[in-house]
Amino acid sequence: MARAGSANFHEMVLEVETDVPGTYAKICGLTGRGVNRSSNMSTSEVPDCDDESLPAAVETAVQSQQVGVSGTGVWASQSHGMMLDWWYSGATKNIRIGHLKADAGDTEYESGPAYLVNLNNSAERGSKVTAEIEIQFDGLPTRTAAASGT
């Protein structure tokens, strides 16, 4: 029996480009993150040409695709300024999602410009301030293959 290969939490990373182009840093404090890839579908009813009394078949096609990232955790002072500046700017920042256990030739990074769509904080007496974020790529990310597997 062969077990499935898997990755640990620290091997799926979310990074944001710093003020130094080409240099990326992790968003500090995130204890949960997810990548959401979705396709928006279009449907068409296609009739039977030989017997129009038959029900039409519904055919589907991908109309568009989008990729987003969500994250939860504590509100870390190390990322406070960067996150608030990003959200208030309304601008894109380059981000990348790293799949650090990718085999050679498989996608290691998904990267590109993205918007910080939601930036939420909450606080409860006796607990640390928490954060919840949602990021959406502006278009589809660029996929970069791993040079060597781990």
C-alpha positions as a Markdown table, in Angstrom:
| # | Residue | x | y | z |
|---|---|---|---|---|
| 1 | Met | 0.0 | 0.0 | 0.0 |
| 2 | Ala | 1.3 | 3.4 | -0.9 |
| 3 | Arg | 0.4 | 6.4 | 1.2 |
| 4 | Ala | -0.5 | 9.7 | -0.4 |
| 5 | Gly | 2.2 | 12.3 | -0.3 |
| 6 | Ser | 1.2 | 15.4 | 1.6 |
| 7 | Ala | 2.4 | 18.7 | 2.8 |
| 8 | Asn | 2.5 | 20.4 | 6.2 |
| 9 | Phe | 1.1 | 23.8 | 7.2 |
| 10 | His | 4.4 | 25.6 | 6.7 |
| 11 | Glu | 4.8 | 24.1 | 3.2 |
| 12 | Met | 1.8 | 26.0 | 1.8 |
| 13 | Val | 2.7 | 29.7 | 2.1 |
| 14 | Leu | 1.1 | 33.0 | 1.3 |
| 15 | Glu | 3.5 | 35.8 | 0.6 |
| 16 | Val | 3.2 | 39.4 | -0.4 |
| 17 | Glu | 5.7 | 41.4 | -2.4 |
| 18 | Thr | 7.6 | 43.9 | -0.2 |
| 19 | Asp | 8.7 | 47.4 | -1.2 |
| 20 | Val | 11.8 | 45.7 | -2.8 |
| 21 | Pro | 10.5 | 44.3 | -6.1 |
| 22 | Gly | 10.9 | 40.5 | -6.4 |
| 23 | Thr | 11.2 | 40.1 | -2.6 |
| 24 | Tyr | 8.3 | 38.5 | -0.8 |
| 25 | Ala | 7.3 | 38.2 | 2.9 |
| 26 | Lys | 4.8 | 36.0 | 4.7 |
| 27 | Ile | 1.8 | 37.7 | 6.3 |
| 28 | Cys | 2.6 | 37.2 | 10.0 |
| 29 | Gly | 0.1 | 35.7 | 12.3 |
| 30 | Leu | -2.0 | 33.6 | 10.0 |
| 31 | Thr | -2.8 | 30.2 | 11.5 |
| 32 | Gly | -5.1 | 29.1 | 8.7 |
| 33 | Arg | -5.2 | 29.8 | 5.0 |
| 34 | Gly | -7.0 | 28.4 | 2.0 |
| 35 | Val | -6.8 | 28.7 | -1.7 |
| 36 | Asn | -10.2 | 28.9 | -3.5 |
| 37 | Arg | -10.3 | 28.2 | -7.3 |
| 38 | Ser | -13.6 | 28.4 | -9.0 |
| 39 | Ser | -15.0 | 28.3 | -12.5 |
| 40 | Asn | -18.1 | 30.3 | -13.5 |
| 41 | Met | -20.1 | 28.1 | -15.9 |
| 42 | Ser | -22.3 | 28.9 | -18.8 |
| 43 | Thr | -25.1 | 26.6 | -20.0 |
| 44 | Ser | -26.8 | 26.3 | -23.4 |
| 45 | Glu | -29.9 | 24.3 | -24.4 |
| 46 | Val | -29.1 | 22.2 | -27.5 |
| 47 | Pro | -32.1 | 20.7 | -29.3 |
| 48 | Asp | -32.2 | 17.4 | -31.1 |
| 49 | Cys | -32.2 | 18.2 | -34.8 |
| 50 | Asp | -33.9 | 14.9 | -35.9 |
| 51 | Asp | -36.7 | 15.0 | -33.3 |
| 52 | Glu | -37.5 | 18.5 | -31.9 |
| 53 | Ser | -40.1 | 17.0 | -29.6 |
| 54 | Leu | -37.3 | 15.5 | -27.5 |
| 55 | Pro | -36.0 | 17.5 | -24.5 |
| 56 | Ala | -33.0 | 19.6 | -25.3 |
| 57 | Ala | -29.7 | 18.6 | -23.8 |
| 58 | Val | -28.0 | 21.1 | -21.5 |
| 59 | Glu | -24.4 | 21.6 | -22.4 |
| 60 | Thr | -21.9 | 23.5 | -20.2 |
| 61 | Ala | -18.7 | 25.4 | -20.7 |
| 62 | Val | -16.3 | 27.3 | -18.5 |
| 63 | Gln | -17.1 | 31.0 | -18.9 |
| 64 | Ser | -14.5 | 32.4 | -16.6 |
| 65 | Gln | -12.2 | 31.4 | -13.7 |
| 66 | Gln | -11.0 | 33.1 | -10.5 |
| 67 | Val | -8.5 | 32.3 | -7.7 |
| 68 | Gly | -8.7 | 33.7 | -4.2 |
| 69 | Val | -7.0 | 33.2 | -0.9 |
| 70 | Ser | -8.5 | 33.3 | 2.6 |
| 71 | Gly | -6.7 | 33.5 | 5.9 |
| 72 | Thr | -7.4 | 33.6 | 9.6 |
| 73 | Gly | -5.2 | 34.0 | 12.6 |
| 74 | Val | -4.0 | 36.5 | 15.1 |
| 75 | Trp | -3.5 | 40.2 | 14.2 |
| 76 | Ala | 0.3 | 40.5 | 14.2 |
| 77 | Ser | 2.0 | 43.8 | 14.8 |
| 78 | Gln | 4.6 | 42.8 | 12.2 |
| 79 | Ser | 2.0 | 42.9 | 9.4 |
| 80 | His | -0.3 | 45.7 | 10.8 |
| 81 | Gly | 1.0 | 48.6 | 8.7 |
| 82 | Met | 1.4 | 46.6 | 5.5 |
| 83 | Met | -2.1 | 45.1 | 5.7 |
| 84 | Leu | -3.9 | 48.4 | 6.5 |
| 85 | Asp | -1.9 | 50.3 | 3.9 |
| 86 | Trp | -2.8 | 47.7 | 1.3 |
| 87 | Trp | -6.5 | 47.7 | 2.0 |
| 88 | Tyr | -6.8 | 51.5 | 2.2 |
| 89 | Ser | -4.9 | 51.9 | -1.1 |
| 90 | Gly | -7.5 | 49.9 | -3.0 |
| 91 | Ala | -4.6 | 48.9 | -5.2 |
| 92 | Thr | -3.2 | 45.5 | -6.2 |
| 93 | Lys | 0.0 | 44.0 | -4.7 |
| 94 | Asn | 1.9 | 41.1 | -6.1 |
| 95 | Ile | 1.3 | 37.9 | -4.1 |
| 96 | Arg | 2.3 | 34.3 | -4.4 |
| 97 | Ile | 1.0 | 31.1 | -3.1 |
| 98 | Gly | 3.8 | 28.6 | -2.5 |
| 99 | His | 3.3 | 24.8 | -2.7 |
| 100 | Leu | 6.8 | 24.1 | -1.3 |
| 101 | Lys | 6.5 | 20.3 | -1.6 |
| 102 | Ala | 5.7 | 20.3 | -5.3 |
| 103 | Asp | 7.4 | 17.7 | -7.4 |
| 104 | Ala | 9.8 | 18.8 | -10.2 |
| 105 | Gly | 7.7 | 20.1 | -13.1 |
| 106 | Asp | 4.5 | 20.6 | -10.9 |
| 107 | Thr | 3.2 | 24.0 | -9.9 |
| 108 | Glu | 5.3 | 25.4 | -7.0 |
| 109 | Tyr | 4.0 | 29.0 | -7.1 |
| 110 | Glu | 0.9 | 30.7 | -8.2 |
| 111 | Ser | 1.6 | 34.4 | -8.4 |
| 112 | Gly | 0.3 | 37.7 | -9.7 |
| 113 | Pro | -1.4 | 41.0 | -8.8 |
| 114 | Ala | -4.2 | 40.7 | -6.2 |
| 115 | Tyr | -6.6 | 42.8 | -4.3 |
| 116 | Leu | -7.1 | 42.7 | -0.5 |
| 117 | Val | -10.9 | 42.3 | -0.7 |
| 118 | Asn | -11.7 | 41.8 | 3.0 |
| 119 | Leu | -9.7 | 42.7 | 6.1 |
| 120 | Asn | -11.5 | 42.0 | 9.3 |
| 121 | Asn | -10.5 | 42.1 | 12.9 |
| 122 | Ser | -12.3 | 41.1 | 16.1 |
| 123 | Ala | -11.4 | 41.2 | 19.7 |
| 124 | Glu | -12.8 | 39.4 | 22.7 |
| 125 | Arg | -11.9 | 40.1 | 26.3 |
| 126 | Gly | -9.2 | 37.7 | 27.5 |
| 127 | Ser | -8.2 | 36.8 | 23.9 |
| 128 | Lys | -5.8 | 38.1 | 21.3 |
| 129 | Val | -7.1 | 40.3 | 18.5 |
| 130 | Thr | -7.9 | 38.0 | 15.5 |
| 131 | Ala | -7.7 | 38.6 | 11.7 |
| 132 | Glu | -9.7 | 37.3 | 8.8 |
| 133 | Ile | -8.6 | 38.2 | 5.2 |
| 134 | Glu | -9.8 | 37.6 | 1.7 |
| 135 | Ile | -7.6 | 38.2 | -1.3 |
| 136 | Gln | -8.6 | 37.9 | -5.0 |
| 137 | Phe | -6.2 | 37.6 | -7.9 |
| 138 | Asp | -6.7 | 40.3 | -10.6 |
| 139 | Gly | -7.0 | 37.7 | -13.4 |
| 140 | Leu | -5.5 | 34.2 | -13.2 |
| 141 | Pro | -2.2 | 33.8 | -11.5 |
| 142 | Thr | 0.9 | 32.8 | -13.3 |
| 143 | Arg | 2.0 | 29.2 | -12.5 |
| 144 | Thr | 5.7 | 28.5 | -12.0 |
| 145 | Ala | 7.0 | 24.9 | -12.0 |
| 146 | Ala | 9.2 | 23.5 | -9.3 |
| 147 | Ala | 12.8 | 23.1 | -10.4 |
| 148 | Ser | 13.4 | 20.1 | -8.2 |
| 149 | Gly | 11.1 | 18.0 | -6.0 |
| 150 | Thr | 11.5 | 17.7 | -2.2 |
